[in-house]
Amino acid sequence: MVNTDLEAINTNDVSNSIYSKQYDATYHSRHGALAESKHVFIDHGLKYLHDKGINDIKLLEVGFGSGLNAMLSAEYAKNNNLKISYFGIEKHPFPEGFYESLDYHGKFDESNKVLIDSIIKAPYGLETNIIPQFTLNKILTDFSEYTLDKNLNLVFYDAFAPRHVPHMWTKEVFEKLYHSIATGGALVTFCAQGQFKRDLKDIGYEVHTLPGAPGKREMTRAVKS
């Protein structure tokens, strides 16, 4: 069945994304889907922890969406001999039929095409060994109903922006995450809203405002010190 809520769109870095009519929001930045994911989640999240000497990372993504962040993470793990246990929460599963319009295969080198296919086809609700360095758990649920694992090293917070889904950006949400993040762990997100950062500080995170991805002035990394 065709999902008429979703529409493929082009972004400025010649990578594609999806627009959701239901939420009036895009899955990635219109200024560049691939550029945003690499900048926010890989460079300022995964690489940040790896550079601190953490080589075995338990990672939660809130807003699994198209799986682009998981694909980039698996590629990074493979290229850097880093072990990642990846958990991706998604309430609205992404229809497999849309992947052709996204052309993710064309954005990765030839050696990683099998890796990309494995992530796309991995079932929800089962742990899947994608490559020796990367296992994936795709979780089909509402975040509010999910019991978080403890000792998370990294959280990719990639829900739609606060103006589209305000209930996903409440102080209670980030308190729940704080108690599941290990000391020294981090949360990264494209969002740099003032109230959001004040809430993080009140909870106890050490908040870093960093340069944003193309088209955005700032992003946020919050560390549990």
N, C-alpha and C positions, 0 to 999 in steps of 0.2 A: 504494500500500500504506500502511495506517495505521501510524504509529510508536507502538506501545503503550508505549514507554519514556517518552514525554513527555505531560505533562498541563498544560493551561492553568490558571492561578491568578490571582486578583485580588490586587492589592497596595493598601497603605493610601492611596495618592494617586490612586486610581481609574484607574490605568494597570495593564495586565495583564502577566504574565510567564509563564514556563514552568518547571515542575518536572521534573527528570530523575530517574527512578526508578533508573537505572543508577548515578548518582553520589550519589543522595540529596541533591541540591542544586538550588537555583533559579538561573535565568539572571540574575536581578536581585534586588535587595533586596525582601523582603516588605513593608518599610516604605514602599516607593515606587519602582517601576522607573524611571519617568521622572525623578523627583527625584534619584535616585542618579546616573544617567548625566549629568544636567546639572551636578550639583554636583562630582562627582569628575573627569569627563573633559573637560567643556566649560569650566566656570568655573575649575578649578584646573589644567587642562592646556592646552587650546587658547587660551583667553583670556589665560592667563598668558604664553604665548609671543607672542601678538599684541600684548599690551600692552608687550612688550619691543622691538617694532618689527620682528618677523619676519613677513613677509607672504607668503612662499612656503615652505610647510611640507611636509616629507616625513614621513608619519605611519604608524606600524605599530601595528596592534591585534593582540594575542595573545589569542585567544578571541573571534572575530568574532560567533559566536552568532546572534542574531536580526537583527543589523545595526542595532540602535537607536543605538549610538554613532556609526556611520557616517551615519545619517540626521540626527542632531543636528549632526554636524560639517559635513555638506553644507549644511544650513540656515544654520549660522553663517558658512560661507564665502560663501554667496550674499548674506547680509544685510550682510556686512562687507567685501566685495570682497577676500577673502583666497583665495589659491591653495593648494589642498591636493592632494597626491598620496597617496592612502590605500591601504595594503596591509593586508588582513585575513586572518590565518591561522586556519583552523578545521579540526579533525580530523573532527568529526561535523557535516556540513552540516545546516542547519536546514530542516525540511520546509516547503515553500512553503504547504502546506495549513493550517498553523497560524497564518498571518498574519491570517486573518479573525477568529480568536478573540482576537488581541492588539489589534485595532482601532487600529493605529497611525495610520490616516488621520484618526481623530477627535481625535488629539493634536496635529496640525499644522494650520496654516491652509490654506485652500483652494488657495492658489497653490503650495503645496509637495506636493500629492498626486501629481503626475506624477513629481516627484523621488523620492518614497518608492517608487513603483511601479518606477522604474528601478533603484533599489538592490536591491529584492527580487528582480527578474528578471535582474539582471546575472549572466552565467555565471561559473563558477569557471574560472580559468586564462587569462582574457583581460582586458586592460586595457579598461575601459569609461569613455567620457567621459559622465559623468552630467549635468553642466552645465559651462559654460566654466570655472568656478572649481574644479571638483572631478572628479578622475578616481579610479576605483576598480579595485583588483586584488584579487579574492577568491581566496585560495590554499587549496586543499584538500590539507592535509598535516599530518603530525605536526611540532610545533615542533622537536623534536630532529633532524629530517632536513632542515630548511630552512636554506639558506645565506642569511644576512641581508645586505641591501643596506647599504652604508656611508652615513655622513653622515645618519642619521636625526635629525630635529629633535625628534620626540616619539614616545613609546611609550605606548599605552593597554594596561596589563596587566590583563586582565579574565578570566583563567582562573578556574575554580572555586576556592574558598578552600583554603588549605593542608591542612586536615583531610580534604578530599575528594580532592584530587589532589596529594599531597606532592611527587611527582616534578617538578611544574611550579614549585616554589618553592625549588629548591636553589640554592646559591651559584653553581654552574656555569652555570645558566640566566641569571643576572643578570650574570655575567662576560661571557657571550656577547653579551648586549645592550649592555653597557657599551662594548665594542670597536666596536660599530656605530653608537653615538650620537655625533653631532657635538658638539664643545665648545660648551657653552651649552645643549645639548639637555636634555630632561627625560623622566622616566618617571613616570607617575601610576597609582595603584591604590587601590582601596578598602581594601586590607589595611594594618594597622598593627601586625602581630605583632612582638614584641620581637626574636626571633632573625632574622627577615627583615630588620629595620632594621639590626641589627648586621652582618649579612652585606653589606648595601649599603655601609655605612661602610668595612668592610674592603676592599671592592673598589675604593673611591675615590670613590663618589658623595657629594655633599653632600646630606644627608638632612633633609627638612623634615616634621615631623609637624603636620598641619593638622586643623581641625575636620572631623569626618566628616559624611556625608550623614545625613538623618533616620534615627534608630534606631541610629546608630553614633557612638561618641565621637570616633574619630580616623580619618584616612586618611594616605597617604604620597605625597609628591612627592620624587623623587630627581633631582638635577641633576648633569650632568657639567661640572664647573667648568673 
